[in-house]
């Protein structure tokens, strides 16, 4: 839901107007970010060096028993989100020339073979966490046991399974066999809302709506790529705007005090949507990276970016906000543009305010650098370029308080950095191969017919039959 009215604010000498029909950020209401283009073209030596160092993480953390990679350096545990980031890293490492196609194929095959052996949560869907050596379902302490599944994590995984299928067709059938094991009955309801699952204190299963503005719609695209209807989850409503540094930033207006979910606004979901979908609708096969068919998503991404550039302009604080790991307790924070009623709020998963852990997120910084070609993102690149251990990969972030880097290495950070560099070199990462059908389409479309189409919320216009330019599907 949009706020109404027009307000005027002064920041230095900058006058800005904002309201339901005017973008904020500069005189005349135009966001400077709308004039920035994405970066494109071959990587220079500094960028290639960055890619090689990021790939070191995945060389170091591969578990040969399973083919999986640790989500955090040296710790044998992973999630479906982090494994999707590993698949992104493999694709990027191959296409940037760091590894050969044979090596990429071997790594992908190892992951998919393990996927096809995994025990699922209650035999429904992949568990939230797995031990990377034993392949057992685990809890967050990496002890054996099942704890539920995440619709957001699985949505990202579906995106990367689709990207891999299109780029490596020899992997399509085993990928399809894995997804055909999924039971979509509870993760997406009839109206297209996403639900995760968890165990309560009595070890009873609870199914709860999952996702907030940005992440929810990004994850929904993963289900849409496989023909699963996510009508409600794909819409931005309900949302409002909060003004910070002369930019109206959208946020999910569901009250965290009632829903027990934080409505954090961070860069990551918008950057990932830009790199993987080019801010297009999920089934849009247009190959022109200068056109964007998902208008509101691009607009919201511009606003989230512009607020961060403007904060630096106004305060001198270099800003690139996203969720990130820490090298000390509480080990993970949501470092936001806005959350739970406050701008520039850094919180734990329980909502505790921990401003001392506000940081320049390296994955957010590089994602912003590739999606917005500007002097500010040049500054971001130069700030993070040397924040690494050449033998281990890139650190998670740089604390805003000047106390140095966060000396933690993760699959998500290094994987997203690699996919950002691949976007610069190759553009939109979801490349449609022209495949007309495969095991998934034949099984769901032919063997089970309308009964399973209804059960799985399958769209009648199969993804395989979709073609044409922007908005064709």
C-alpha positions as CSV (number, residue, x, y, z in Angstrom):
1,X,0.0,0.0,0.0
2,X,1.5,3.3,-1.0
3,X,1.6,6.4,1.1
4,X,-0.1,9.4,-0.3
5,X,0.9,13.1,-0.4
6,X,4.1,15.0,-1.3
7,X,6.8,15.9,1.2
8,X,9.9,18.1,0.8
9,X,13.2,17.4,2.5
10,X,16.6,19.2,2.6
11,X,19.8,17.2,2.7
12,X,22.7,19.6,2.3
13,X,21.7,21.6,-0.8
14,X,19.6,18.8,-2.3
15,X,15.8,19.4,-2.6
16,X,13.8,16.3,-3.3
17,X,10.1,15.5,-3.8
18,X,8.5,12.2,-3.2
19,X,5.1,10.6,-3.2
20,X,3.0,7.9,-4.8
21,X,3.8,9.0,-8.4
22,X,7.2,10.6,-8.0
23,X,10.5,8.9,-7.4
24,X,12.8,10.6,-4.8
25,X,16.5,11.3,-4.8
26,X,17.1,14.5,-6.9
27,X,15.6,17.6,-8.2
28,X,12.6,16.8,-10.3
29,X,12.0,13.5,-8.5
30,X,14.2,11.4,-10.7
31,X,16.5,8.8,-9.1
32,X,20.1,9.2,-10.3
33,X,20.3,5.4,-10.3
34,X,17.8,5.2,-13.2
35,X,20.5,6.8,-15.4
36,X,23.2,4.2,-14.4
37,X,23.7,1.3,-16.7
38,X,24.8,-2.2,-15.8
39,X,28.5,-3.0,-16.3
40,X,29.2,-5.3,-19.2
41,X,32.2,-6.6,-21.1
42,X,35.2,-8.9,-20.6
43,X,36.8,-8.9,-17.1
44,X,40.1,-7.0,-16.7
45,X,43.0,-8.5,-14.8
46,X,41.9,-7.1,-11.5
47,X,38.4,-8.5,-11.9
48,X,39.8,-11.9,-13.0
49,X,42.0,-12.0,-10.0
50,X,39.0,-11.3,-7.8
51,X,37.2,-14.3,-9.5
52,X,40.2,-16.6,-9.0
53,X,40.5,-15.7,-5.3
54,X,36.7,-16.2,-4.7
55,X,36.9,-19.6,-6.3
56,X,39.6,-20.6,-3.8
57,X,36.9,-20.9,-1.2
58,X,35.2,-23.6,-3.2
59,X,38.5,-25.5,-3.8
60,X,39.2,-25.5,0.0
61,X,35.7,-26.4,1.2
62,X,34.7,-29.2,-1.1
63,X,33.7,-32.4,0.7
64,X,34.6,-35.3,-1.7
65,X,32.3,-37.7,0.1
66,X,29.2,-35.8,-1.0
67,X,30.3,-33.3,-3.6
68,X,28.8,-30.5,-1.4
69,X,30.7,-27.5,-0.1
70,X,30.7,-26.1,3.4
71,X,28.5,-23.0,3.9
72,X,31.2,-21.5,6.2
73,X,34.9,-22.2,5.9
74,X,35.9,-25.4,7.6
75,X,32.4,-26.2,9.1
76,X,30.8,-29.3,7.5
77,X,27.2,-27.9,7.1
78,X,25.2,-26.3,4.4
79,X,21.7,-25.1,3.4
80,X,19.9,-25.2,0.1
81,X,20.5,-21.4,-0.3
82,X,24.3,-21.9,0.2
83,X,24.3,-24.9,-2.2
84,X,22.6,-22.7,-4.8
85,X,25.4,-20.2,-4.4
86,X,27.9,-23.1,-4.9
87,X,26.2,-24.0,-8.2
88,X,26.4,-20.3,-9.2
89,X,30.1,-20.4,-8.4
90,X,30.7,-23.5,-10.5
91,X,29.0,-22.0,-13.5
92,X,30.9,-18.8,-13.1
93,X,34.3,-20.5,-12.6
94,X,33.8,-22.4,-15.8
95,X,32.5,-19.6,-18.0
96,X,35.1,-17.2,-16.7
97,X,37.8,-19.7,-17.7
98,X,39.0,-20.6,-14.2
99,X,38.1,-24.3,-14.6
100,X,37.3,-26.5,-17.6
101,X,33.8,-27.6,-18.6
102,X,34.8,-31.2,-17.6
103,X,35.6,-30.1,-14.1
104,X,32.4,-28.0,-13.9
105,X,30.4,-31.0,-15.0
106,X,32.0,-33.3,-12.5
107,X,31.3,-30.9,-9.6
108,X,27.7,-30.3,-10.7
109,X,27.1,-34.1,-11.2
110,X,28.4,-34.8,-7.7
111,X,26.0,-32.3,-6.2
112,X,23.0,-33.6,-8.1
113,X,23.9,-37.2,-7.4
114,X,23.9,-36.3,-3.7
115,X,20.6,-34.5,-4.0
116,X,19.0,-37.6,-5.4
117,X,20.1,-39.5,-2.3
118,X,19.1,-37.0,0.3
119,X,16.5,-37.8,2.9
120,X,13.9,-35.1,3.0
121,X,12.1,-33.5,5.9
122,X,9.1,-35.7,6.6
123,X,9.6,-37.1,3.1
124,X,8.3,-33.8,1.7
125,X,11.1,-31.5,0.8
126,X,14.8,-30.9,1.5
127,X,15.6,-30.2,5.1
128,X,16.9,-26.7,6.0
129,X,20.4,-28.0,6.9
130,X,22.6,-31.0,5.9
131,X,25.9,-32.3,7.1
132,X,28.3,-31.9,4.1
133,X,30.3,-35.1,4.9
134,X,27.6,-37.5,6.0
135,X,24.7,-36.0,4.0
136,X,22.5,-36.4,7.0
137,X,19.7,-34.0,7.9
138,X,21.0,-31.7,10.6
139,X,20.0,-28.8,12.9
140,X,21.7,-25.5,13.0
141,X,24.3,-26.9,15.5
142,X,25.0,-29.6,12.9
143,X,23.6,-32.4,15.1
144,X,21.6,-35.1,13.3
145,X,17.9,-34.3,13.1
146,X,15.4,-32.6,10.9
147,X,14.1,-29.1,11.5
148,X,11.9,-28.2,8.6
149,X,12.4,-26.6,5.2
150,X,12.7,-23.0,3.9
151,X,10.6,-21.9,1.0
152,X,13.0,-19.0,0.4
153,X,16.0,-21.2,0.3
154,X,14.3,-23.7,-2.0
155,X,13.2,-20.9,-4.3
156,X,16.8,-19.9,-4.8
157,X,17.8,-23.5,-5.4
158,X,15.1,-23.9,-8.0
159,X,16.4,-20.8,-9.8
160,X,19.9,-22.3,-10.0
161,X,18.7,-25.7,-10.9
162,X,16.9,-24.1,-13.9
163,X,20.0,-22.1,-14.9
164,X,22.2,-25.2,-14.8
165,X,19.6,-27.2,-16.8
166,X,19.6,-24.5,-19.5
167,X,23.4,-24.1,-19.6
168,X,24.3,-27.8,-19.1
169,X,21.6,-29.9,-20.8
170,X,23.4,-33.1,-19.9
171,X,22.5,-32.4,-16.3
172,X,18.8,-31.9,-17.0
173,X,17.4,-35.4,-16.3
174,X,19.1,-36.0,-12.9
175,X,18.0,-32.5,-11.9
176,X,14.5,-33.2,-13.0
177,X,14.5,-36.5,-11.0
178,X,15.5,-34.6,-7.9
179,X,12.7,-32.0,-8.2
180,X,10.1,-34.7,-9.1
181,X,10.7,-36.0,-5.6
182,X,9.4,-32.8,-4.1
183,X,5.9,-32.5,-2.6
184,X,4.6,-29.1,-3.4
185,X,1.3,-29.5,-1.6
186,X,2.2,-27.4,1.5
187,X,5.0,-25.2,0.4
188,X,2.7,-23.3,-2.1
189,X,-1.0,-23.0,-1.3
190,X,-3.8,-22.6,-3.8
191,X,-3.5,-18.8,-3.8
192,X,0.3,-18.9,-4.5
193,X,1.5,-18.1,-1.0
194,X,4.9,-19.6,0.1
195,X,5.1,-21.6,3.3
196,X,8.0,-22.9,5.2
197,X,7.9,-25.6,7.9
198,X,9.4,-25.8,11.3
199,X,9.1,-27.9,14.5
200,X,7.6,-26.3,17.6
201,X,8.7,-27.0,21.2
202,X,6.6,-30.2,21.2
203,X,8.4,-31.4,17.9
204,X,5.1,-30.9,16.0
205,X,5.3,-29.6,12.5
206,X,4.1,-26.1,11.8
207,X,3.6,-24.5,8.4
208,X,4.1,-20.8,8.4
209,X,4.0,-18.1,5.7
210,X,7.5,-17.3,4.7
211,X,9.2,-14.3,3.0
212,X,9.1,-10.5,3.1
213,X,9.3,-7.9,0.3
214,X,12.3,-8.5,-1.9
215,X,13.2,-12.1,-0.9
216,X,9.6,-13.4,-1.1
217,X,9.1,-12.3,-4.7
218,X,12.6,-13.4,-5.7
219,X,12.1,-16.9,-4.3
220,X,8.7,-17.1,-6.0
221,X,10.4,-16.7,-9.3
222,X,12.1,-20.0,-8.7
223,X,8.8,-21.8,-8.4
224,X,7.4,-20.0,-11.4
225,X,10.3,-21.3,-13.5
226,X,9.1,-24.8,-12.8
227,X,5.5,-24.0,-13.6
228,X,4.4,-23.6,-10.0
229,X,1.9,-20.8,-9.6
230,X,2.9,-18.2,-7.0
231,X,0.4,-15.5,-7.7
232,X,0.2,-13.9,-4.2
233,X,3.8,-14.4,-3.3
234,X,4.9,-12.7,-6.6
235,X,3.0,-9.5,-5.8
236,X,4.7,-6.7,-3.8
237,X,1.7,-5.9,-1.6
238,X,1.4,-5.1,1.2
239,X,4.1,-2.5,1.3
240,X,4.8,1.2,2.3
241,X,7.6,3.6,1.9
242,X,10.0,5.1,4.4
243,X,12.1,8.1,3.5
244,X,15.8,8.1,4.2
245,X,18.4,10.4,2.7
246,X,15.8,11.8,0.3
247,X,14.8,8.4,-1.1
248,X,11.5,6.7,-0.6
249,X,12.5,3.1,0.2
250,X,9.8,0.3,0.0
251,X,9.4,-2.0,2.9
252,X,7.0,-4.8,3.8
253,X,4.2,-3.3,5.9
254,X,3.3,-6.5,7.8
255,X,3.9,-5.7,11.4
256,X,6.8,-7.8,12.8
257,X,5.3,-7.6,16.3
258,X,2.3,-9.6,15.0
259,X,3.9,-11.9,12.4
260,X,7.2,-12.5,14.3
261,X,9.1,-12.0,11.0
262,X,11.4,-9.1,10.4
263,X,10.6,-6.9,7.4
264,X,14.3,-6.2,6.6
265,X,15.3,-4.3,3.5
266,X,18.7,-5.3,2.2
267,X,20.5,-5.3,-1.2
268,X,20.9,-9.0,-1.7
269,X,17.5,-10.1,-3.0
270,X,17.3,-7.1,-5.4
271,X,20.8,-7.6,-6.7
272,X,20.3,-11.3,-7.2
273,X,17.1,-10.6,-9.1
274,X,19.0,-8.2,-11.3
275,X,21.9,-10.5,-12.1
276,X,19.9,-13.7,-12.5
277,X,16.7,-12.4,-14.2
278,X,17.9,-8.9,-15.3
279,X,14.8,-7.6,-13.5
280,X,12.6,-9.4,-16.0
281,X,9.6,-11.5,-15.3
282,X,10.6,-15.1,-14.7
283,X,9.6,-16.6,-18.0
284,X,10.8,-13.6,-20.1
285,X,13.2,-14.9,-22.8
286,X,14.3,-11.5,-24.1
287,X,18.0,-11.3,-24.5
288,X,18.4,-7.5,-24.4
289,X,19.9,-6.7,-21.0
290,X,18.9,-3.0,-21.4
291,X,15.2,-4.0,-21.2
292,X,13.5,-5.0,-18.0
293,X,10.0,-6.4,-18.0
294,X,9.6,-6.6,-14.2
295,X,9.0,-2.9,-13.7
296,X,8.3,-2.6,-10.0
297,X,11.2,-4.9,-9.0
298,X,13.6,-2.8,-10.9
299,X,12.1,0.4,-9.4
300,X,12.4,-1.0,-5.9
301,X,16.0,-2.1,-6.5
302,X,16.9,1.4,-7.7
303,X,15.5,2.9,-4.5
304,X,17.3,0.5,-2.3
305,X,20.6,1.2,-4.1
306,X,20.0,5.0,-4.2
307,X,19.4,5.2,-0.5
308,X,22.8,3.7,0.1
309,X,24.6,6.0,-2.3
310,X,22.9,9.0,-0.7
311,X,23.8,7.9,2.8
312,X,27.5,7.9,1.7
313,X,27.0,11.3,0.1
314,X,25.5,12.7,3.3
315,X,27.5,11.0,6.0
316,X,30.7,9.8,4.4
317,X,29.9,6.2,5.5
318,X,30.6,3.8,2.7
319,X,27.4,1.7,2.6
320,X,26.5,-1.7,1.1
321,X,24.0,-3.4,3.3
322,X,23.0,-7.0,3.4
323,X,22.7,-9.9,5.8
324,X,26.1,-11.3,6.7
325,X,28.0,-13.8,8.9
326,X,30.2,-12.7,11.7
327,X,33.4,-14.1,13.2
328,X,32.1,-13.7,16.8
329,X,28.7,-14.0,18.5
330,X,25.9,-13.6,17.4
331,X,27.6,-15.0,14.2
332,X,24.8,-13.7,11.9
333,X,23.0,-10.4,11.5
334,X,20.6,-8.7,9.2
335,X,22.3,-5.4,8.3
336,X,19.5,-3.4,6.8
337,X,18.5,-0.2,5.0
338,X,15.3,-0.5,7.1
339,X,13.9,-3.1,9.5
340,X,11.3,-3.2,12.3
341,X,10.6,0.5,12.3
342,X,14.1,1.9,12.0
343,X,16.4,2.9,9.1
344,X,19.9,1.6,9.0
345,X,19.0,-1.1,11.6
346,X,21.4,-3.9,12.3
347,X,19.7,-6.8,14.2
348,X,20.0,-10.4,15.1
349,X,17.5,-13.1,14.2
350,X,15.7,-12.4,17.5
351,X,15.6,-8.6,16.7
352,X,18.3,-7.5,19.1
353,X,19.9,-4.2,18.0
354,X,23.6,-4.7,17.4
355,X,24.9,-1.5,15.5
356,X,28.5,-2.4,16.2
357,X,28.2,-5.1,13.5
358,X,27.1,-2.8,10.7
359,X,29.3,-3.6,7.8
360,X,30.1,-3.1,4.1
361,X,28.9,-6.5,2.7
362,X,31.3,-7.6,0.0
363,X,28.6,-9.5,-1.9
364,X,26.3,-6.5,-1.8
365,X,29.1,-4.1,-2.8
366,X,30.1,-6.1,-5.8
367,X,26.5,-6.8,-6.8
368,X,25.8,-3.0,-6.7
369,X,29.0,-2.4,-8.6
370,X,27.9,-4.6,-11.5
371,X,24.2,-3.5,-11.6
372,X,24.9,0.3,-11.3
373,X,27.9,1.7,-13.2
374,X,28.6,4.9,-11.1
375,X,31.4,6.7,-9.3
376,X,30.0,5.4,-6.0
377,X,30.2,1.8,-7.1
378,X,33.7,2.4,-8.3
379,X,34.4,3.4,-4.8
380,X,32.8,0.3,-3.5
381,X,34.9,-1.9,-5.8
382,X,38.1,-0.2,-4.7
383,X,37.2,-0.5,-1.1
384,X,36.6,-4.3,-1.1
385,X,39.1,-5.4,-3.8
386,X,41.9,-6.3,-1.4
387,X,39.7,-7.6,1.5
388,X,40.7,-11.2,1.1
389,X,43.1,-13.9,2.0
390,X,44.5,-15.1,-1.4
391,X,44.6,-18.7,-0.1
392,X,41.0,-18.7,1.3
393,X,38.8,-16.3,-0.6
394,X,37.1,-13.0,0.2
395,X,36.2,-12.0,3.7
396,X,32.5,-11.5,4.5
397,X,32.6,-7.7,5.0
398,X,34.3,-4.6,6.5
399,X,32.9,-3.2,9.7
400,X,31.6,0.4,9.3
401,X,33.1,1.3,12.7
402,X,36.6,1.0,11.2
403,X,37.6,-2.1,13.2
404,X,38.6,-4.0,10.1
405,X,37.3,-6.9,8.1
406,X,34.9,-9.6,9.3
407,X,37.4,-12.5,9.0
408,X,34.8,-15.1,8.0
409,X,34.7,-16.9,4.7
410,X,31.4,-18.2,3.3
411,X,30.0,-19.9,0.2
412,X,27.2,-17.4,-0.2
413,X,29.6,-14.4,-0.2
414,X,32.1,-15.9,-2.5
415,X,29.5,-17.5,-4.7
416,X,27.5,-14.3,-5.2
417,X,30.7,-12.4,-5.9
418,X,31.5,-14.9,-8.7
419,X,28.1,-14.6,-10.2
420,X,28.4,-10.8,-10.2
421,X,31.6,-11.1,-12.2
422,X,29.9,-13.6,-14.6
423,X,27.0,-11.1,-15.1
424,X,29.5,-8.4,-16.2
425,X,31.1,-10.9,-18.7
426,X,27.9,-12.6,-20.0
427,X,24.8,-10.6,-18.9
428,X,21.6,-12.1,-17.6
429,X,22.4,-15.4,-16.0
430,X,19.2,-17.2,-16.9
431,X,19.9,-18.1,-20.5
432,X,17.2,-20.1,-22.3
433,X,18.6,-22.9,-24.4
434,X,15.6,-23.6,-26.6
435,X,14.9,-27.0,-25.0
436,X,11.2,-27.8,-25.7
437,X,10.7,-30.4,-23.0
438,X,12.4,-32.8,-20.6
439,X,11.8,-35.3,-17.9
440,X,10.0,-32.8,-15.7
441,X,7.7,-31.5,-18.4
442,X,6.9,-35.0,-19.7
443,X,6.3,-36.4,-16.3
444,X,4.1,-33.6,-14.9
445,X,2.4,-32.8,-18.2
446,X,1.8,-36.3,-19.6
447,X,2.0,-39.0,-17.0
448,X,-0.1,-37.4,-14.3
449,X,-2.3,-35.0,-16.2
450,X,-4.7,-32.4,-14.7
451,X,-4.9,-34.1,-11.3
452,X,-1.2,-33.5,-10.6
453,X,-1.3,-30.1,-12.3
454,X,-3.9,-29.1,-9.7
455,X,-1.9,-30.7,-6.8
456,X,1.3,-29.0,-7.9
457,X,-0.3,-25.7,-8.9
458,X,1.2,-26.3,-12.3
459,X,0.4,-23.6,-14.9
460,X,-1.4,-24.8,-18.0
461,X,1.1,-22.9,-20.2
462,X,4.2,-25.1,-19.6
463,X,7.5,-23.3,-19.2
464,X,8.8,-25.3,-22.1
465,X,6.3,-23.8,-24.5
466,X,7.1,-20.3,-23.6
467,X,8.9,-18.2,-26.3
468,X,9.3,-14.8,-27.7
469,X,10.5,-11.5,-26.3
470,X,9.7,-9.4,-23.2
471,X,6.4,-10.4,-21.6
472,X,5.8,-13.2,-24.0
473,X,4.9,-15.5,-21.1
